[in-house]
Amino acid sequence: MRLSLAVTALAFGCLLGAGPVSAAERGTALVLTVRGPITPSVAEYVERGVARAEAQGAPLLVLELDTPGGLDSATRVITRALLNAQVPAAVFVAPSGARAASAGAFITIAAEIAAMAPGTNIGAAHPVNLLGKSDEVSAQKAVNDAAASLRSIAERRGRNGDWAEKAVRESTSLTATQALEQKVVDLLAPDLPGLLAALEGRTLAREGGPRVLATRGLAVERVPMDWRRRLLAALGDPNIAYLLLTVGMLGIFFELSHPGVIFPGVIGGIAMVLGLYALQALPVSGAGLLLILLAGVLLFAELNVASHGILGTGGVIALALGSLLLARSPQPWLRVSLTVAVPVVAAVSLFSLVVLRLVLRARRRPPATGSEAMRGQVGEAVEDLAPAGKVFVRGEVWDAVSPEVVRKGDRVRVEAVRGLTLEVRRHREEGV
């Protein structure tokens, strides 16, 4: 009897001690943030974020998204990571005013949970040749491939495959409310806390059995990009790549025109390498890049060829044309902005003009070393020259000869240098 009472009391005590699992015990939701184009560095950031959430056993991974689109290769990396994520993953198009356009539609539909904030939109997923040119057959192949891919992803997630295909073929877009009504997304939420509250108790169909989410009041950890990925993301901006390429060209140009300065050459070399690295990840025009490099060659040639400014002018024209052609994509985020290109071309023109003037002035300046530098120098006779003797010129005593008699202490001017002997004449001051 006593044993039975003890067991009952212990069980009752355990029941009293048991309560709801705290947020800390449930783990921490990881939140990734993507604002801007989908680039390789963004794809790596999301892929690493998914891997981290899986390693930590996070109860939820949220990707806050606002993008105008991006590169197909980077988009496929992200969709693959989301489709195969072992943790519940939600894409949240937020805040209000954000969009999931083009590549953003693929990423949102690929998530296990797709959510949008009021005032956002999704769609316009028609593939675009980023250089703005392609034949009709290639363009149709790209459309068919993208349409089939997005429909397949939508059907995998139990979403509206018909609209997904339409978003690719007809570039249709939906507001957040329309997307919910047409079963393109799963829910609407005003903000992140609202999303966590709305997901509380939601059941996800998993291969190992259904999983019920417990997200209300869940602790949140935002995972920012590290400095390396931020740097790579910045290099993905065509304006930054263009500026680096131009700075590199100017630095090398200045070093070649003033050998030995070193610093401009070092900075120019680093900037040139970074600029070329950035351009390899961007859909740039080969003609535009070649024109910019040709501009550097012509400006350098101006330093060594007396073209009376023709080569320099050609270099500036080549730079201007190259700037216009470098990245003229139909996508605004992949263009070199005129507000960047015009001041850069103007600055390069002014810089080149200043450097060329300095070089020409240096060429006209009398030599500062060697025998030519001695011609015209004025010194003093150390002893009588009749015709040979010693003179003191530029801090040194020289053997000298003169066709006229020069007395000790007379001022002399160097006419020529013959080996280690100076040919001098008496120096007469103006007006004497």
N, C-alpha and C positions, 0 to 999 in steps of 0.2 A: 504493500500500500504506500509506504513511504517512498519507495523507488518510483512508483507511478506518479506520485505528486511532484517529485523532483524533476522527472522528465517533462511533465506538463509545465512546470514553472520555467524550466530552461527554454522550452519551445516558445512559451508566451513572451519570455524576455527577448528572445531572438526576433520575434515578430515586432515587439515594441522598438527594438533597436534598428530594425530594418526600415529604411525610408526611401524616397526617390533618389536615384543616382544623381550626384551633383554634376555640374557642367565640367568641372575639372576632371572628374572620373570618366566622363564621356570622351575626353580628348579635346583637341583644338581644330577648328576649321581653318584651312589655309586659303588665303585669298590672293590671287594673281591679278594684276591690272595691266591691260593693254589699251593704250590710247594712241592711235595712229596706224600707219600702214603695217601690213603683215610682211615682215622681212625675215631673212634667215636667223638673225639674232633674236627676234621675237619668238620664232619657232623653237629655238633652242631653250629660251627662257620658259616657255610653256611645257616643253617636253621634260625639262629638269624639274619643274614644279610638280608635274604628275608623278614623276619617280620619287620625289621627296615625300609627297602625300602617301604614296604606297609604302615607303620605308617606315614612315611614322605611324602607319595604320590610322590616318586621319579619318574622322567620321564623315567629312565632307570637304571637297575642293571646289572653290568658286572662282570662275574666271570672269572678272568684270571687263566688258568689251565695248569699245567705241572705235570703229575702224571704217575708213572709206574703201578698203579692199587691200589687195596685196599680191605678192608673187604666188603663182600656182604651186611651185615646189615647196615653199614655206607653208602654204595652206594645207597641203597634203600631209606634211609632217605633224601638224597640230591635230587635224581630224583623225589621223591614225592613232595618235596618243590618246585622244578622248574616247575613241571607239573601243580601245583595248584597256582603258583604265580599270584597275582592280578596286578603286575606291569610288563612291558616289561622286560624280563630277557635274557641276552645274555651270552653264554659261549664262551670265546675267548682263543683258544689254542695258547699260545704265551709265550715267544718270539721265534724267530727262533731257532730251535734245541729242542724245547719242544715237548712233546708227550701227547696224550690222550689214553693211553693203557689200555686195560682191563676195569676196573671200569671207567676210564676216557672216554671211548667210550659211556657208558651208560649215563654219566652226560652230555656230549656234545650233544648227540642226543635228550636228554630230554628237552633241552633249547628251548625257543620259537625262539631264534635267535642263530644259530650255526656258528661260524666264526673261521678261522684258519689263522695263519701267515705263509708266505712262509718258507719252510724248516722245517715244522712240520709234524707229522704223527698221524694217528688214527687207532685203531683196536685191533686185537689180544685179543678178549674178551672171549676166552674159559675159563670156570671156572676151577679153580685149587684147589684141596684139599690142604690146607696150611700145613698139616703135611705129605703130599706126599704119603698117603696110603688111599685106599678106594676100595670096591668091585666094580665089573663091573656094577652091577645093579644101585647102588647108584650114580656112576659116570655118567651113562647115564641119570638118572633122573635129576641130576644137570644141565647137558648140555641142555636137553629138556626145563627145566624151564627157564634157562637163555636165550635160543634162542627165546622162545615164548615171554618172557618179553621184550627183546630188539626190536623184530619185532613189538610188540604192541606199544611201545613208538615211534618208527620210523613212523609207520602209523598214529599215533595220531598227529604227527608234520608234516605229509605230506612228509616224507623223504623215502629214498630207503629201504624198508623193506626186500627185498631179500638180499641186501648186509649185512644188520644188522644181519640177521640170519646166513649168511655165516661167519661173523666175529666171531660168537660164535662157530659154529660147526667146522670151518676149520681154525680158528685163523688168518684170512686174515687181512692185514693192507693196508692202502692207504696213499699216500702222500697228502699234502694239495691240490695240483692241481687235483689229481685223485678224491679226496673226493668231490671237487666242481663239477667236470664233472659228477660224478655218483649220484649227488643230495643227498649226505650224509650231507653236510654242505651248508650253504646259501651264503657265500661270503668269500673272502680273504681280509686281511688288513695287512699292514706292522707293524702297532703299534696301540696303543689306540686312538690317535688323528685321524689316518686314519680310524679306525673302526667307530668312531663317525661321521666322514664326509661321510662314505659310507652308514650309516644308515639314513641319512637325507632324509626325504620324503618317507621313506619306509612305506608301509601300512600293518598293522597286522590285521588278521581276529579275531575278538573278538565276544563273545556271545552278547554283548550289541551293536554291530555294529563295523565297521572297525575303526582302530585307526591309524592315520598318525603320524610318529615320526618326531620330530624336535630336532635333536641332534647335528648339526654342531656348534662347538664352545661352547658346553655345559660345564658348570663348573663341575669339577670332585672332588670327595672326596674319598680318599682311606681309607678303614676300615680295620685296622690291627687286628690280634688276640689279645685279652687281655692276661694278664700275666697268668691267670689261665688256659686258653686253650693252651697257649704255653707250660706251664708246663706239661699238660696232653698229648700234642702232643709229647713232649720229652720223656715222660714215655712210649709212644707207640713204642719207638725204642727198639728192643730186646737187643741191646748192653748196653743201659742205664739200662734197667731192670736187666740184668745180673750183671752189675757192682754194682748196689744198693744191690742186693741179696748177693753178695760176701762181700762187705763192711760191710753189716749188720752182716753176719756170723763172720767176723773177729773181729768186735767191741764187740760182745757178747762173743766170745772166749777169747779176751783179758781181759774183765771185770771178767769173771769167773776164769781166771788164776791169776788175781791180784785184788781180791775183795776190794772195797772201792775207786778205781780210779774214778769211776762214769762216767766221760766224754765219754770214749769209749763205755760204755754200753748204754748211752743215744743216742749217734750218731748211734750206731749199731742197736738199736731197731727201730729208726725212718727209717733208710735205709732199714731194713728188711721189715717193713710194706709197704713202698713205692714200694719196689721191688716186693713183693707178689701182691700188687694192680695192678702194671703194667702187671705182668704175667697173671692175670686173664682176661685181655683184649686181650691177644696174644694167638695164637695157639701153645702152648708149649707141649712138650712131658712130660707126667707124670713121666716116668722113669728117664728122665734127671733131673727133679726137685727133685725127691726123692733121687737121687744119690748125688746132691749138699747138700741137708739137711743131708744125712747120713755122708757126709764128715765132717760137723760141729760136729756131734755126736762123730765120731771117734777121731777127734782132741781133743775134750773135754775129752773123755775117756782116752786119752794118758796122760792127766795131773794127773789122779787119779789112774791109773793102771801101774805097772812097766812092760811094754810090750817090753822094749828095742827098741822102735821106730817102732814096727810092726803096732800098731794102727795108729800112725801118718802117716806112709807110706801108709797104706790103705786109710786114709782120703784124702791124696793128689791124689791117683789114682782115688778114687771115684769122687773127684772134677773135674779131667781132663775128665773122661768119661761123667760126667753129663754136663760139658760145651759143649762137642761135640754133645750130644743128645738133649740138652735143646730146641733149635729152629732150626732144620735142615729142613726148608721149601724149596720147589722148587722155591719160590719167594726170590730173593736175599735180598730184603729189610726186610725180616722176619727171617733172619739168624743171629746167633751170629757169628761175624767175627772172623776168626782165629787170625787176627792181634790184636784182643782184648783178646780172650780167652787164647792164649799162654802166653803173659806177665802176665796176672792175675794169672794163675796157678803157674807160676814161682815165682811171688811175694808172693803168699800165702804160697808156700813151704818154701821160705826164712823166711817169717814172723813167721811161725809155728816153724821152727827150732830155731830161736832166742828166742822165748817165752819159748819153752820147755827147752832150756839150762838155761834160767834164773830161771825157776821153779825148775829144778834139782839142780842148785847151791844153791837156797834158802833152799831146803830140806836138803842139806849136812851141811848147816851153823848151828852152835850151837844155841840152843834156847836162845832168848833174854829176856825172862820173866819166872817167876815161879822158883820153887826149882832147876830145871835142869839148869837154867841160872846161878845159884850161884856156881855150881860145877866148880872147877878150878879157881875161882876168887882169886885174891891175895889182902890181906889186911895187917893190922898192929895190934899187940896186944896192947890194951889200958892199960892192967894190966897183972900181971903174971898169967899164966894158970897152975895150979898144982892141979888137972887137969882142973878145970873150971875157967872161967873168962870172960872178955869182949874183943871183937875185933871190929875193925873199917873196914867195907868192903862195897864198892860201896856207900859211902856217908852216911852209917848208922852204929850205934853201935849195935852189936849183942851179945847175950849170946853164949859162945863157950866152947867146951871141947876139950882136946887134950890128946892122949895117951903118949905124951912126954912133958917134961918141956919146957915151952915157956916163955921167959922173956918179960917184958914190953918193947915195941919198936921193938921187933923182927917181921920180915915179916912172914906172915902165908898164907897158901893156903887152900881153902875150899875143903874138901874131900866129904862131904855129908851134907844133911840138914835133921834134925829130928824135925819136927814141927817148933818151933821158935828158935831152937838151932843148931848152926853150929858145925860140926866135922871138926877140922882143924889140920894141921901139920905145923911144921916150914918149911918155904919156902926156899929152897936152890937154889941159882943161878947156872946156868950151869957152869960146870968147877970148882965148889967149893966143 
